[in-house]
Amino acid sequence: MYYYSFIKTLIVALFCVGFSFTNYASANEVEADLVVQLDDPHIQIGSNFFGEELLIFGAFNSGDLSKSDIIIKVRGTSKSISVREKVKKYGIWVNSDDTIIDNVPSYYAIYSNRNIQRITAQDFLKENQIGLEYLKFISNEKNQTPSIYKEIIKKNKEEGIFIERYTGVRIVGDKLFRASVQLPKDINEGSYDVTIYFFDDQKLVDRDTSRVFVNKTLAGKYIYTQANERPLLYGIICVVIAWIAGLSVAGLSRAR
């Protein structure tokens, strides 16, 4: 763990040195440009995967970051979920029919250097779905109650699938920024869009979009498939492995 953190710190340090050199070489150029780097755009999930931090760092060639604002949005592919709501019929509480909710992100995280409401206008946040309250779900029911949407957000926040951290972006000096985005242990396979918004005086100056790919290793994919598609067989295999392991330990104990 410490070794991995050291490697990430070294990557950021090398980036800072490289950016400083580039900035010095092009000192006479006025063009502003947002430079963004991800420490690992390809994440492998194995059987021993317990979550990971995605390091995002970068710089702005022009202006003073200490007087500006940054919002980072990480969003996974959208999915559909089926939910039921408690409704009162004939004096008793029963489950309603299944309601299909579309456009639910498989992962969603907002990181910024301060509260996003103070960074830019509400209309911009709504238009770009920046912030959990601005996520736009789609329902097959016309008169859908907002309570279901709130429950979806609450449940995903508790599981670490939805994240909002208004102090998650750190400004380093006046040119560099960095953020460590927490990826949960049960993150899904697929591509994740990482969008960085750079603001100056509540106005969008520049933005950058990168993509992170999450894939299971062969062993991890096999275990996941067996556990989800053949749960009975997977359970039997686990019991057999545990039984063999127990016999092996007992045999070693007798040998000693």
SVG drawing of the C-alpha trace seen along z (x, -y; Angstrom):
<svg xmlns="http://www.w3.org/2000/svg" viewBox="-60 -36 72 72">
<polyline fill="none" stroke="black" stroke-width="0.4" points="0.0,0.0 2.8,-2.4 4.7,-1.5 1.7,-2.1 1.2,-5.5 4.8,-6.3 4.5,-5.5 1.5,-7.8 3.3,-10.6 6.3,-10.1 4.1,-10.3 2.6,-13.6 6.1,-14.9 7.4,-14.0 4.3,-15.6 4.9,-18.8 8.6,-18.9 7.6,-18.2 4.8,-20.9 7.1,-23.5 9.7,-22.9 7.0,-23.1 5.6,-26.2 9.0,-27.8 9.7,-26.8 6.5,-28.4 6.5,-31.4 5.9,-33.8 2.7,-31.9 -0.5,-33.3 -2.8,-30.4 -4.6,-28.9 -4.8,-25.1 -6.0,-22.6 -3.6,-19.6 -5.0,-16.5 -3.4,-13.2 -4.8,-10.0 -2.4,-7.7 -4.0,-4.5 -6.7,-4.7 -6.9,-0.9 -8.0,0.8 -7.9,4.5 -10.3,6.2 -9.1,9.5 -10.5,11.8 -8.6,9.8 -9.8,6.3 -11.0,4.2 -11.4,0.9 -8.8,-1.6 -8.0,-5.3 -8.0,-6.9 -5.5,-9.7 -6.4,-12.7 -3.9,-15.6 -3.2,-18.4 -2.5,-22.0 -3.6,-25.1 -1.1,-26.9 -2.6,-30.4 -4.1,-32.1 -3.8,-31.5 -5.5,-28.3 -5.5,-29.6 -8.2,-32.1 -10.1,-29.6 -12.4,-26.6 -12.3,-23.0 -15.1,-20.4 -14.3,-16.7 -17.2,-14.5 -16.7,-10.7 -19.7,-8.8 -20.1,-5.2 -22.4,-3.8 -26.1,-4.2 -28.3,-1.3 -32.0,-0.5 -33.2,0.7 -36.5,2.0 -38.0,0.6 -41.2,0.9 -42.8,-1.7 -45.0,-1.2 -48.5,-2.4 -51.6,-2.4 -54.6,-0.5 -57.8,0.2 -56.2,-0.8 -53.1,1.4 -49.5,0.8 -48.6,3.0 -45.9,3.0 -46.7,1.2 -46.1,2.7 -42.5,2.7 -41.3,-0.7 -38.4,-0.8 -36.0,-3.7 -33.6,-4.4 -30.5,-6.5 -29.1,-5.5 -25.3,-5.8 -23.4,-2.6 -21.0,-5.0 -21.1,-8.7 -18.7,-11.0 -18.3,-14.7 -15.1,-16.2 -14.4,-19.9 -12.3,-22.4 -15.4,-24.0 -19.2,-23.8 -20.4,-23.5 -23.3,-25.9 -20.7,-28.7 -18.6,-27.7 -21.1,-28.2 -24.7,-28.9 -27.5,-26.4 -28.5,-26.3 -25.1,-25.0 -25.1,-22.4 -28.6,-21.2 -27.7,-21.1 -24.5,-19.0 -26.0,-16.9 -23.3,-18.1 -24.4,-17.1 -26.6,-14.3 -29.7,-16.6 -29.3,-17.3 -29.2,-13.7 -31.9,-13.1 -33.6,-9.7 -36.2,-8.5 -39.2,-6.5 -41.9,-4.5 -44.4,-6.1 -45.7,-9.5 -46.6,-10.6 -43.5,-9.2 -43.0,-10.4 -39.6,-12.1 -39.2,-9.9 -38.1,-6.9 -35.4,-9.0 -34.2,-10.1 -34.1,-6.5 -32.0,-5.5 -29.5,-8.3 -29.5,-7.5 -28.9,-3.8 -26.1,-4.3 -24.4,-6.9 -24.4,-4.4 -22.8,-1.8 -20.1,-4.2 -21.4,-4.2 -22.5,-7.8 -20.0,-10.3 -19.9,-14.0 -16.8,-15.6 -16.6,-19.4 -13.1,-19.5 -11.8,-16.6 -9.8,-18.7 -6.5,-20.0 -4.9,-23.1 -1.1,-22.8 0.6,-26.2 -1.0,-28.3 -0.8,-26.1 -1.4,-22.4 -4.4,-20.4 -4.9,-16.9 -7.7,-14.6 -7.9,-11.0 -11.3,-9.5 -12.3,-6.5 -13.5,-3.5 -15.6,-1.0 -14.7,2.7 -17.9,3.8 -17.4,1.4 -18.8,2.7 -16.8,3.4 -17.1,0.8 -15.9,-2.7 -16.1,-5.7 -16.0,-9.3 -13.8,-11.7 -14.7,-15.3 -12.8,-18.2 -14.5,-21.7 -12.3,-24.7 -14.0,-27.9 -12.8,-31.5 -15.2,-33.9 -18.1,-31.4 -17.6,-31.2 -16.4,-28.0 -13.0,-28.6 -12.1,-25.1 -13.1,-21.5 -11.4,-18.1 -12.9,-14.6 -10.9,-11.4 -12.0,-7.8 -11.1,-5.1 -11.6,-1.4 -12.4,1.1 -12.0,4.8 -12.0,8.0 -9.0,10.3 -9.6,13.8 -9.7,15.3 -11.9,12.5 -14.3,12.8 -14.6,16.5 -15.4,16.2 -17.9,13.4 -19.7,15.4 -19.9,18.6 -21.2,16.6 -23.9,14.8 -24.9,17.4 -24.4,20.7 -24.7,19.8 -25.4,23.4 -22.3,24.8 -20.2,21.8 -21.4,22.5 -20.5,26.2 -17.1,25.5 -16.4,23.0 -17.4,25.6 -15.2,28.2 -12.2,25.9 -12.7,24.9 -13.0,28.6 -9.8,29.5 -8.0,26.5 -9.2,27.6 -7.9,31.2 -4.5,29.8 -4.1,27.6 -5.1,30.5 -2.5,32.8 0.2,30.2 -0.6,29.9 -0.3,33.6 3.0,33.8 4.5,31.2"/>
</svg>
